[in-house]
């Protein structure tokens, strides 16, 4: 179909709710335009450019003229809700939707009696709360989407389609698949009569290249297409990661998550393991100095006192207590325990609160700013910025490179970037209502429109932009001429919702990786109008650089066809030991990234991590194990998929959400893995922390009433006000987050050649009664290293198999035979 560009003045149309009273109203629309009275029959010639740019031309003889107005009735269901193109600016960055453009010419015989151009903004088709709820357009009659937003390792894609219930009883459609901006069919066409039952269709995508693709749906009447195309976008990413011929474990356990490190796997399956946990949190708010949201800062074993000691603090609370929240924000409290399971609050008598020292407060850090706070204050006063010039600035030092988050103080509040005439107290004045030059997003003082506009070398960051810098004292060199990405929704890998979720420094190559959160359109049935991010479906992408100047990007994780409909990825991170950045010290500027979590790891054969699954329909969350070999391609279990830490049952402190902290401490031969348990659904936080009355809550978030679990507003309000974010500890023996086991009784595994870079081969394993594991080691010449296979029975995390010091830097192949046994990991220990 043709596309067009018009410059004539248009008249804005509105879609009225009362136009959708019957099924017929969803199919027929009426255009109203000025027209002189005419006694002759009038024909309307209509040219429509839909939001996606396709054009339809047709005539209508259903024209009624009265009182100087022509009412033109046309068979034109509004099934194109908009373009869903990325837009940046604020954290929620509403979609760019385009517009409908109706060019109408009225003819009486050979004479033109009237003409007009009318437009319709697709945003008007949706309800809104604090943003447009771009999920279910009011005039839409079709519910359609691919089963996944992104396909990477799959050979087939699947589409789902049906009518929107209670709008029309049924309709005929034609569906096909094309690439973006291309009309060549790649799959289809299929013609169906739709009803309220799902119709599913798979199609082959194995030969398709990386890029965006589109479902196109057209309504058929008497076999002929009418109205606009309905477009449903989806994406494919080609992945070509292949295992190496030999592997090096680099001193880290190889956890049995998949067959990557093996040349032969017979009658073996790989299974995830859930950690165990108690039904109670580490601590709950029972004191006036505690908030509804608490977080563990540290846990240590006090050898002299023979007890565990846990330091914790407040991280947020109820809207009703915000006026006094600053009094509690920097308090540090103490818990003690003999066994690490039952904790108590000692009365320390150290710090007064509410006129009493009869509490467990260790100290108040209000007047003791951290090094981060001091550095932030210094930057605001002294930081200077300019674009990097390779001719004068020399090579970039990757050790001093970081990416500043688009929502935080740096660089937006730095005084050198404020417009001329704005004083040091401009932010305070603006917040007090004494100045009008604060950005709408609260990220600094605005520049005047003409200030620096003609200077291409002036650095003028806007709220929501993420920029890469190299720190050279108080001078920050801006390493790219355009932002690395923007806050907003989109699958162009240039937008992220809210923030960088995780930053990893791979220390051997000095590679910097920034994991962020793209978002696909929330087409029904995936989207939930009551989600806090109802305009997009979140997944995970990565931007990385090896030199600070050139950046690459790709997707890393997205929900697949085994996940419940509406699933999203909320966050991700690698598993690390507490009080560390990972397994390496990291660069001095690592924490300037201000991402949710900053980490540093050397190269290895396997990295373990988790992703936080957000089940959008149910509004619950829990972490799931993920892993990667190169920090770019991440994998999940497909068979026997389960949460790493499972949600509690109804009424427990973590039945709503489990927020992973990615950190463990090791005590008594166990990992103590930290998480935050939430007793309500995802929407509960907003009720607890942001609303003072049920009336304002109901007015601003009436869409919450559409949730399938909604009962009454009073119940929803009471539920939300009881929201608690409390620390929990899950436990497992070291590295027992997945294992290999026989499909039935016995199975075998043979590794790729493994480089000996340590002293001893060890296994982490457990056998059932009568079960065992046999280990054989074969050298480069195919000869057995052990006189006879090593046989293991029992339950050990580091069972010694063989001394390998005499074979340093040589290759060996390891063969495992399992019978009624679980092999969790093997390693060549240093």
N, C-alpha and C positions, 0 to 999 in steps of 0.2 A: 504493500500500500504506500501511497505517497505521503510525504510529510511536508508541512508548510510553515511559513513564518509570516505572521500578519502584524501590521502596525496600526490598524484602524482603532479608534476609540471604541471601547466595549462597555456594555451595561451589565453591572453585577447582578447575578441571579441569586435567589435563595431557595433552598429546598425546605418546604414546610412539612412538619410532622404529620399534619392532617392530610397530606398527599399520599400517605401510606396506610390508608384505612382498610383497603381490601387487596386481595391478590392481584386484581387488575391494575391497581395503582403502582405496583412494583414494575409492571411491564410498560405501561403507557405514561407518557409525560406530556405536559402542556407548556408551550412557549408563549409568552405574552409580549406583544410589541405594539408600538403606536402605529395606527393605520387610519387613513381617511375612510369614511363610509363608502361602500361600493355596492351597487345593485347587481353587479355581474358575479358569476361564480369565481371564486378565488382559489388558486393553487399555490401552495407553499413549496419552494425549493429550498432544501436544507443541506448545508454542508457542516459536518461536525468534525472537529479535531479533538480527539479524546486525550486525556492526560499523557498517555504513552506515545502520542504523536500519530497514531493511525487515523486515517480519515475515512468517513463514510458520507456518501451523497445519496439523497433519496428525495421523494416528493410526498407531500401529504395533502389530501383533498378534504381532510377533516378540519376545516377552518371556520371559526365563528367570529363575526365582527359585530361589535356593539359598543356604543359610547366611545368611538374613536380608538378602540383597542381590538387587536386581532388575537384570537386564542387559537393557537395551532397545536393540534393533538398529534402525537407521533408515537409509534411503537419503538421505544428506545429504553430498555432497562439499563440503569446506571451501574453496571457491573465492573467498571474500571474505577477502583477507589483512589487511584493515584499512582505516581511513579515510584514512590518509596526510594528516593535518591538521598544519599547522605547530606546532612547539613551540620555545620559546626558552630560553636559559640558557647553554649552552656552544657552542663553535664548531661542533660537529657536531650539536647539537640533535636528538635522536632524534624520529621522528614520533610524534604522538598517533594511536593506532590504534583506539581504542574497544575493544569486547569482544563476544564471542558470549555470549548469555544464553539458556539452555535452561530453560524452565519445564515440568516434567513432572508429570502427574497419572496415577496408576494406578487403573483402575476394574475391579472385579469385579462384573459386572452393573450394578446401579444404585448400588453401594456404592463410595466412594472408599477405597482401601486404603493409599495412600501418595502423597505429593507432595513435590517438592523443586525447588530452583532451583540450577542449576549455571552457572558462567561459564568462559570460555576466553579468555585474553589472546592476541591475535594475535601479539604479540612472541615467544611461545613457538613459533610456526610457523617461525621463521627461526633460522639459525645466528648466531654472533656472534664478533667478535674484540674490539677495544677498544670497539666499539659494535655494535648489532644490524645485521646485514647484510640490510637490507630490500629484497632483490632477488628471490630465488627461494624462495617459501615451500615447505616440504617437502611438504605435502599438495596443492599446486596441480596441476591436470591440464591447465590451459589456458595457453597463451602468447599474449598479446594486448596490443596497444598501437596508438596512432596513429603514423603515420610520423614526425610532428613533435610536440614538446611544446607548441609555440606556432605559431599561424598568424596572419600579419599581412597580407601582400600577396597571398596565395593565394586563389583562388576555390573550390578544392576541398580537402577533407581526405581522408586515406586511412587505413584501418585495416588491420592485419595480424593474422591469427589462425591458430593451429594447436594441436595437442595438445602437451603436454610429453612428449618422447620417453622411452620406457622406463618410463612410468608407467601409461598406459592405451593400448590399441591404437587407440582412436578413440572419438568420441562425437558426438552430435547437439546442436546449440546453436541458440538464437535470440538475435539481436543487434539492438539499436536504439540510438539516440542521443537524449539529452535534455539540457536545460540543468540546471545545478546546482539541487538541491532542487525539481525540477519533473518530473512524470511525463508531460508531453505530448511525444509523439514528434516529433522534428525530422527524423529520417531512419530508414529501416528500416520494419518489421523484415525481417531476412534470416534464413533458416534454412538451415543447412549441416550436412553430416556432415564432421567434422574428421578429418584424419590428420596425419602428420608434415610434410606439405608446406604451405607458406604459402598461405593464401587471402587475397586482397587485395580491398578494396572501397572505391571512391571515393564521396564524397557532396558535394553542393553546400553551401557555407557562405557564399556571397557576401552574403546578406541578413542574416546573423547579427550581433548586436551584440557589443561587447566583453564578455568574461566567461569563466566556467568552464563547460565542457561535459563530458558523461560518455557513454562507451560503457557499455552494460549487456549483460551476457552471462548467459544462463541455460541450464543443461543440460536437455535434453529426453530423456525416456524414454517410448517408445511415444507420442510426440507431445505429452506433457504435461510441463510444467516441474517440476523437482524441485530442492531445495536453495536456497541463497542466490543473489542476484545477484552476479556478479563485476563490479566497477566499475573503469573505466579513465578517468582524468581527463585532459583536455587543455584548452587555452586559446586564445582568439582575441582579438586586439587590432585594432580598426578604425583604420586610418591614412588620413588625408585630406590629406596634404601635397601641395600643387600648386605648380608653378613660378610665379615672379612674371612680370608682363608685361615688365619690364625688369630687367636685372641690373647689379650694380656689383661689379667685381673687387677694389676696395680695395687695389690695388697688388700683389696676389698672383697667381701663375700659375693659370690654370684648366686643371687636368690633365684629360685626356680619358678620364674613367671611365664616363660615361653621356651620355644625350641631354638632360639637365636644361636646359642653357643653349642649346638649339637648337630652332628651330621646324620645321626640315626636316632629315632625315637620310636620304640615299639611298645604298643599296649600301655602307654603312659598318658595321663592327663595332667594338666596344670590347673591348680585350684587356688582361689584366694582364701585367706583366713581373716576372720574378724577378730579384733581385740576383745578382751573381756573388760567389764567395767562394773562398778557398783551402782545401785539405783539412786544413790545420794550424791550431791555435789561435795567438793572439798570444803566449801564454805557457803553459807546462805546469809542474807542480810537480816540480822536480828537486833542490831544496835542503831542508835540514831545517827552515828557518824558514818554508817554504811549506806551505799546506794543500791538501787535495783540491779546495777551492772557492776560486777566485780571481776578482777583479773589477777591471777597468780603472777608475781614478779620473780620469785625464786623459791626453790626447795633445797634444803641442805640437811645432811645428817650431822648432828652435834654430838661428837664422840664423848665429850666430857659430860654432857647432860644425858647421853644415851637416849636421844629422841630426834625425831624429824622436826625441822622448823621451816615454816612456810611464810614468806612475806607476800602480802597482797595489797591491792589498792582499788579505788573506785575508778570506773571509766564512764559513768553516765547514770542518769536516773530520771525520775518522774518530772513531767512538765511543771507540776505544782511546787517543786522544790528548786527550780532553777535560780531563784533569787539568792539562795544561800549555797548554791553548788560550789562556788569558789572556795568556801571554807573547808570543803571535803576533798577537793580535786587532788591535792598533793599529800594527803595523809597516807602513811604506810603502816599497815597493821600486821600482827603476828598471830599465827596458828601453831600449835604444837601437837605432836602425835607420837605415841609409842610404836605404832605398827604401820603408819602411813595410810591407814584406812579410816580411822575414827579420829577426828580433829577437834580440838577445843581452843577457846579464846582465853588466854591467860590475862589476868588483871595486872597490868604492868605499873600503873601509877606514874607514868612518864609525861604524858601530854594531856592537857586539859581540853575537854570538849563539853559544851553545854554546862560549864562550870564545875566539871568533875574530872578527876584523873582515874576513876574506877573504870578502866577500859583496856583494850588490847592495842592501843595506838603506840607504835614504836617511835615515830617522829613525824614532823610536819615539814615537807620539803618546799613549802611555798617560797621561802626566802633563800632557797638554795638551787638556783637554776642549773640545769644540766649543761654539759659541754655543747650539746646541740642547740640549746636555747641561747647560749652565749654566742655561738657562731651565727645563729640566725639574726640576733640583734646587731652583730658586727656587720653582717652583709647588708642589712637594711640601711645602715649608716654609710658604709664605705664602698660597697661593690660598684664597679664600673664595667660597662659592657661595650663591645664592638665586634663586628664580624671578623672572623679569621681570615688572614691574608697569607697564603703560602709563601709569597715572595719575601715578606718582611718578618713573619712570625716563625718560620722554620717548621720542622716536623712537629706533629702533635704527639704529646706524651699521653699514651692511653691510660696510664696510671692516674691521671687527673681528669679523665673524661667522665661525665655523668649526664643524665637526662633529667631535667626538672619536671615534676608533675604539674599538670595543667590546673590543679585546684588549690595549690598551696601558696605560701607567702612568696616563695622565690621563683622567678625574679620580680613578680608583679609589684610588691610593696617596696622594693629598693628605691631609695630617694633619688638616685641618679636617673631613674626612668620616669619620674613624675613630671608632669607638665610644668612649664616655667611659671613661677609664682606660687606654686603649691608649697606650703610650709611643712616643717617636720611633723606638725600635728594635723596634717590634712586628713588622715584616716580617722583620727579621733573626732575631728570636727564633723566629718561626714556622717559618722555613726551617731553623733549627737543631734543630727538634723541641722547643723549650722553651715553645712556646705553642700553643694549639689554636684560635686565633681567625682563622686565615688562610682566606680563601675557597678552596673547592675548585679554582676556576679560577686561583688565584694572583694575582688582581687587586686585592688589598687585604685589610684586616682587617675581619672581619664585624661588623656591628652586632648588639647583642642583639635578640631578637625583639620586645621591647616598646619599645625605644628609638625615640622619635619616631613610633611607629605611629599616634598620634592627632593628629599635627600635619600637616595637609594641605600646609603651606608648607615642610616640611622636605624638602630634596633628599637622597634616599637611592638613589643609582644602584647597580645590580647588575651584576656581570660579564656581558659580552655585550651590554650596551645601548649604543646610539649616541645621544648627546645633542647638540643644537645650543646653542652658547654665543655670547655677545658679551663680548669682553674689555674691561674698563674698569680698567686697572691690575691690581691683585691681586684685584679683584672680577670674578667670572665670572657673568654673568646667564644663567640657564637659560631658553631662549626658548620651549620647549614644555612642556606638563604631562605628556606621555608621551614615551617614547623615539621618536626618528625611525624607527629600526628595531632589530631584535634579531639577534644571531648565531643561526643555525639554518637549517634548510631549509624551503622553502615557496615557493609562487607567489602569495602574497597581497600581494607587494611590500612586506612589512613585515619580511622576514627576509633575511639575507645569510650565505653561508658564508664564514667566516674574516674578511673585512674589506671596507672600501671599496677597490675596485681602482684607481680613478682619480678625482681631483678636478680639475675645470676651472673656472676663473673666466673668464667672458666679460666682458671689461673695459668695453666700451661701455655695456652695460645694467646692469653690476654684478650679473649673474646668476651664481649659484653652482650648480654641477651636481656631483652625487656618483654615480658609477657603481659599482654593487654587484652581487652575484652571487646571484640567486634560484636555487632548485633545484626541479625537478619530481620526482615519484616515479620511481624507477629501475626501471620495469616491464621485464621481459624482452620483447624481446631487447636493449633498449638498455642495461640495467644490467649491470655487470660485478662479480661478487662479490669480485674481487681488487683492485678500485680502492680507493685510499685514502679516497675519498669515495663509497663504494658505496651509500649510502642516498639519493643524489639525483643528478639530471642538471643540471649547472650551465649557466645562461644569464646574460644581462646585463640589468640594469634601471638606471633613473636616478631619483634624487630631486633636484628643483631648487627654488630659491627666488629671488625677486626682492627680498624685503624682510627675510628672516631669520625671519619669523614664520609665513608661509603656505608650505606645501610641497606640491608636486605630484609624482606618480610614474607611471611607465609602464615597459614593457619596451622594450629597444632592440635586442637581438640574441638570436637562438636558432638552433640548427641547423635546416636545412631538409631537404627530401627529396632534395637532391643530395649531401648529406654522407653519409659512411658511417654505418651504424647504430651507435649508441653514442657519437656525437660530442657534445662539450660545448664550451662557451666558458669558458676558464680565466681570462682577463684581457683587458683592452683599454686603449688609451691613444692619444693623438694624437702624430703625428710632430713632433718639435721639434729645434731646433738645440741641441747640447750646450752646457753652461755657461749655459743660459737656462731660464726657466720656460715658454717658448713664444715668442710674439712680443710679449709685454707684460711689464712688471716684476712684476705681481702684488701682492696686498695684504700688509701686514706679517705677518698671521696665517696666510698661505697654508699654511705648513708645519706648523702646529699640527694640521692635519687628520690627520696620520700615516697617510694612505692609502699605497698602494703607489707612486703617482706623483701629484705635484701640478703643475698646469699653468695658464697664463694666456694667453688669446688674445683679440684684438679681433675684432669681427664681420667676416665675409667671405662670399664666395659659396660657398667650398668649404673643408672641413677634411679633411685626410688622417690616417688612423690605422691601427692594426692591431688585430686580435683574435687571441688565442692559442688556436688550435684544439687541443683535447685529445681525441685519438681513444681513447676509453675501452676499447675491446676490445683494441687493440694497446698501449695505455699509452705512446703517443708524442705529441709536440707539435711544432707549428710555427706561425709567424705568417702571417696572411693580411691583405691590404690591405682596409680598410674606408673609407668616407667618409660625410660628413654635410653637410647644408646649414644645419642649425639647432641642432646638438648634441643633438637629441632623436631624430631618425629617421636610422638608420644603414643603409647599403646595402653589399652585396657583389656581386661578379661572379656571374652564374649560368652563362653560357657560358664555357668554357675556364678554369674556376676552377683556381687553383694557389696554392702557398705563396709568400709574398714572399721568404722565404729557405728553400730546400729542405733537408730533412734529408740528411746525408751518407750514404754507403754504409756497409755493415756494417764495424765496426772503426775507423771514424773518430771524432774527438772529439765530433761533433755528430749522430751517426746516431740517437740516442735522442730527444733533445728539443732544440729551439731556443727559448730564452727571450729574447723581444724586450726591448730596453732603451729603445725608442722615440726614440733620440737619434742624431744624426749630427754628424760634423764634416766640414768641407769643406777638402780639400787638392788642389791641382793640378787643379782643375776637376772633382773627383769628390766624391760623398758617401761618407764612411766611416761605415757604419751599424753600431752596436754591438749585439751579442747575446751570450748565454751559451749555449755548446754543452754538451750532456750526452751522455755516451757510452753510457748505459744507459736503460732504460725508467723510467717515472715512479716505480715501486716501488723502484728501485735506491737512491734517497736514504735511505729508512728503514733499509735493510740497512747501508749505509755509516755513517750518522751515529748510529744509535740502538741497535744490537744488538752485544753482545760475543761471543755464541756462537750457533752454528747451532741449538742446542737451544732457546734462548729464542725465537729468531726463528720457528722452526717451530711452537712451542707457541702463540705469540701470533697468528701469521698463517698458520694452516693453510689458509685460503682462497686464498692465493697459489698453492697447488698446483692450483687449478681453471683457471688461465690456459691458453689454447690453446698458448702458447709455452713452457709449463713442461716441463722434461725431468726433472731430478733436483733434490733439495734441495741437494745439494752444488754442483751447477752454478749454481743460483739464488743460493746464498750467495757463491760465488766471483765471480759476475757483479756482484752488488750491492756487494761490498767493493772492486771496481775502479772504482766510480762517481767521475767527475770532473765538476766544473762549471768550465769554462774559457772565457775570453773569446775571441770571434771578431769579425772585421770583414767585413761584406759591402759591396759597392761597386756604385754606379751613377752615371751622370751625373745632375746635379740634376733632380729631379722625374720621372725616367724610371722610374716605377713602373707606368704604364699608358699606352696609346696608342689612337688611332683609326687604322684602316687600311681599305682597300677590301675588300669581300667577295671580289672577283675582281681586276680590274685598276684600275678607276676608281670613285670615289665622291665625293659632295659633302656638305657640312655648311653650314647657314645658321644663324647665331646669332639669339637674341632681341635686341632693341635693347639695346646696351651703353652705359652711361653713361661718358663719357670723364672719368676722374679722374686722369689721368697725362699723360706727355709723349710716349710712343712705343709703338706696337704692335710686339710682338716675338713670334716663334714659336720653339718648341723642337721640332725636327723632324729627320728623317733620311730620305734617299731611297735607293732601290736604283738600280743602273745603269740608265739610261734613264728613271728616274722623276723626278717633280717635284711641287711643290705650288704652286698658283696661289691668290692671295689678292686678293679684291675687297672694297672698303669702300664702303658705301652710306650716304648721310646721311638725315636725317629726311624729306626731300622725295623720296627715292627716286633721287637723283642720285649718280653715281659720284664718289667722293672722289679716286681715283687716275686719272690720265690713261689708264693701261692696267694690267691686273692685275699684281701683284707676283709674280714667278716665283722659286721657291727650288729649288735643287739642292744636295745636300751633307749635312753632319752638323754642326749647331750647336744649342746650348742657348739662345741668345738672339739669334737673327737679327733684325736691325732691318727692319721692314716699312714703317712710315710714321711721320712726325712728326705728332703730333696736338695740339700745343700750341695751335694756332689754333681748335681745336674743344672747348676745355675746357668741361666740364659739359654738353655736348650729347650726343645719342644717335647711335650709328652701328650699322649691321648689318654683320657680317663674313661673307663667303662663302668657304669653303675648298673647293678641288677637289684631290683627291689621286689621283695615279696612281703605282702602285708606290712608295708612300711611307708613312711613319708620322708622324703628328702627335701629339706627346706633350703639348704645352700651348701656350696663348697667353696673353699678358698685356699690360696697358697699364702700362708701367713708369713709376714716378714721375720 
